[in-house]
Amino acid sequence: MPSSAPPPPAPAPAAPGTALVAACLAATWLIWGSTYLAIKWALVSFPPFFQMGTRFLAAGGLLMAWMLLRGARLPTRAEWISALVLGALMLGGGYGATAVAQTTVSSGLVVAFIAVVPALVALAEWPYGVRPSRREAAGIVLGLVGVVLLARGAGFGASLPGLLWLVLACVTWSVGSVWARHGLPRALGGGALALAHGATGYASQMLAGGALLALSALAAGEQPAWPPEGRALLSWVYLVLAGSLVAFSAYMVLLQRTSAALASSYTFVNPVIGLLLGVTLGGEAVTAGEWLAAGVVCAGVVLLLIRPRP
């Protein structure tokens, strides 16, 4: 006769996608932290719009070709329109303006300035009824404080036009991130911005944004140096493979699977990565105050990563 006692409960399965989210966070933190120095090195031979346009056209073309070979379908007309809107904001505005800014602004200041993105994202989500939790708000504030301390200790110098380009880059990237997650605001008619499924959608966004950047390069009369300087060419290849194919795709995954605050946490980690690269590759000296600021930045990220117990 079978026992009437209920069977022991099965162990709870791991949260789906946890490993993928961790890998995507690592990609945006580590890879994007190094791309600002790579952009600066590539500017020696590749002007800003030309550099970014060819970078995303190459990355998007490779990714789209791979997906088509695996049997994926081409995006529909509506999906291409969504890719164009998000590509214009996140790639045309975000990356294009960042590259232009780096022609007059140090890469250290650029990577520090982008820490305002989580605050802008939180502000852009208010019309959708999304409010950051107290913990997330504390993490954003703490991260901003750490980056301000980090920037003050580095003795940055910048031009006003460069800073205005950075403001444009941060605003368009933040708006694009929010629209990718929540769709158009009611003032613009509402409605979702639906990319094609999976990596095909990311590829279409890179192709659309890359095409707009290439047109901007033609309009600005940009001419690359030929033959390109060796380090500049290697930096461009690194931006295509690591910065675009891996890290940008990882960020889009995070926007779909996590909160916007957590997806934007790279903006707090990247300055620390940039600082470490300056020490190891650039031979720069780091003061005790700058290391303390880096610790404050990391504390802000920890607050963003901690999840409340159910």
N, C-alpha and C positions, 0 to 999 in steps of 0.2 A: 504494500500500500504506500503510495507516495506521500511524502511529508507535506503537511499543510503549511509549513513555514514558507514565507516568500523567499525567492532566491536572493543571494547577496547582490547589492547594486553593482552594476558594471562601472569600471573607472571612467570618469568623465573624459571625453575626447579632448584633445588639444584644440584650442580655438582655430577655426579654419583660416588659413592665410596668414597666421602669425609669423611663420618663417619668411614668407614672401614680403610682408610688411617690414620686417627687420632688415632683410636684404635691400629693399628699396630705400629705407632710411639710410643705411650705410652708404649706398651709392650716391644719394643726394648730399650727404654730409662730406664724404671723403673726396669724391670726384669733383663735385662742383666747387669745393674749397680750393682745388688746384687749377680750375679752368681760368680764373681771373689772371693768374700769372701767365698762363698759356695764351690767352687773348692778347695780353700786352706784348709777348714775344712775337706772336703772329702778325701784329700790326706793323712790324718792320717791313714786311713785304706785301701784306694783304690789307687794303684799306677797310674801314669798319663795316660798311654795308656789304661790300663785296665779300669780305671774310665770312660774315654771318650768313649771307644768302647762299654762297656755294657750300658752306658747311651743312646747312639744313637740306639743301637740295640733294647733296650727296648722301647724307644719312637717311633722308626720307625715301630716296630712290632705292637704296640698298634694302631698307626694311620692307618697302612695298613689294619689291621683286621677290624677296624671300617669302612673304605671305602669299603671293600669287602662286608661287611654285608649290606651296603647301595646300593649294586648293581654295584659298580665300577668294571671296568675290570683291570686285571693285566697289568703292563707295557709291551710294546713290547721289542724285543731285542735291537733295536736302542735306545729306551728310557732308558733301563737299562745301556747301554753304556754311555749315557749322564749323568745318575745318578752316575756312577762310576767315571767319569772324575771330575764332580763337587764335589762329595763326597770326593775324594782324595784331592782336593785343599782346599775346605772350611772347611771340618771336619777333615780329616787326617792331613793336614798341619796346618790349622788355629787353631783348637781346640787342636789337639794333641801336637803341639809345644808350645802352651800357657800353657798347663798343665805341660809339662816338665819344662818350664821356671819358673813356680811357685814353683818348688821344691827348687830353690835357690834365687828367686827374690820375693820381697814383693808384695803382691796383689795390694797395692797402686801404685807401679811403673808400674805394668802390665797394670792396667786400665788407667794410664796416658799415657803410651807409645802408646796405640792403637789409640790415636788421630791422628797419622800420616796416618791412613787408608784413609780418604777422599782425602788427597794429592796424595797418591799412586793410588787411583782409578782414579783421574783426569788424572794422568800421563799415566795409562794403557789405558785410553779411547782415547788418542791422535791418535794412529794408525787407529782408526775408524772414525776420523774426528770430534770427539766431543770435544768441548772446553768449559770450565766453563765460565759462564757469569762473568762480573765484580763483581756483587753482590755476586755470589757464591764464587769467588776467595777471595773476602774480608772476607766472612764468614769463609772460611777455614783457612786463615792466622790468623784472630782474634782468632779463636778457638785454633789454635796451640800455639799462644802466651799465651793464658790463661792457657793451660795445662802445658806449660813449667814453667810458674810462679808457678802453683800449685805444680808441682813436685819439684821445687827448694825449696819451703817452707816446704816440708815434710821431708827433710833430708833422702832421699832414699839411700839405699846401695844395690848394686847388683854385681853379678859375670859376667865376660865376657861371659862364655858359656850361661848363662841365657839370656843375652841381645841378643846374636846371635840367640837363639831359638825364641825370641820375633820378631826379624827381619824376620825370616823365616815365623812365624805365620802371620804377617801383610802382607807380600808379597803374600803368597799363598791365603790368604783370599781375598785380593784385586783383584788378577788375576781371581779367581773363581767368584767373584761378577760381574766383567766386562764380562767374558765369558758367564755367565748365562744370561746376558742382551743382548749381541751383537753377541754371537757365537764365533767360533774359529777365530784367526787372519789369514790373508792371508798366512803368513809364514808357518802355519800348515795346509794349505789346505782350510781354510775358512769353512763355513757351520755352521748352527745353532746347538746348543745343546738343543734338545727338550726333556724336561721332560714330563712324563705323565701328564694328565690334573689335575689341582688343587692339593688337598692334597695328592692324590696318588703319584704325582711326588715328593712332599716333603718327603713322607714316603720312597720312593725308594732311594732317596738321603741319608737319614739318615741310611737306612739299608746298603747301599753300603759303605758309609764312616765308619759306625760302624764296619763292617766286616774287613775293612782294618786296623782300629785301634786295633781290637782284635788280628789280625795276628801280628801286631807290638808288642803287649803285650806279645804274645807267643815267638816271636823272641828275645825280651829283657829279657825273663825269669822272668817277673813280677809275684809276688804272693801277693794277697790281704791278709790282716790280718783277721783272723777268731777266734772268732766272731768279727764283726766290732764294732768300738766305736759308741755309740749311736748318737752323733752329726754328725759323718761322714756319717752314714746311712741315717739320715734325710736329710742331705745336698745332697746326691746322689739322693734321691727321688725327692727333689725340683728341681734338675738339669734336671731330666727326664721329669717331668710334666710341670714345668714353663719355664725352660731354653730352652728345646728342643721342646716339643709339641707346646707350645704357642709362645715363642719369636722367635725361628728359623723360624717357619712357617710364622710368621708375617713379618720377614725380607725378605723372598722370595716373599711375596705379594708386599712389597714395591718396590723391584727390578723390578717387572712387571708393577707397576702402577705409579711410581714416578721417578724422576731423581736419578742417582746414588749418587749424592751429598746429597740429602735429605735423602735417605735411609741410608747413612752412618753417619748421624748426631748424632746417638747414641754414637759415639766415643767421642763426646764433652760433652755429658750429663752424661755419665757413670762415669767419674771422680768426678763430683759433687755429684752424688748419692753415690759413694763410700766414699766420704768425710762425707756426712751426716750420713751414716751407721756407720762410725768410731766414730762419736760423740755420736750417740744414743745407739749403741750396744757395741762398743769397749771402750767407756769412754775416747776417745782421746780429747786432747785440740786442738782447731783450732784458729790460730792467725788471726788478722785483715787482714794481707796480703793475707792469704789463702782464706778468704772470698772474698776479692777483686778479686783474680784470678778466683774464681768460677763465679763472676759476669761477667768477661771478656769472659769466656767460654759461658755463657748463651747469651751474646750479639752476639757471633759468630753464635750460633744456630738460633737466631732471623733472622739474615741475610739470612740464608739458608731457613728459613720457609716463608719469605716474597715473595709473587708472584707478578710479575709486572701486572699492569692492562692491559686487552686486548685493 
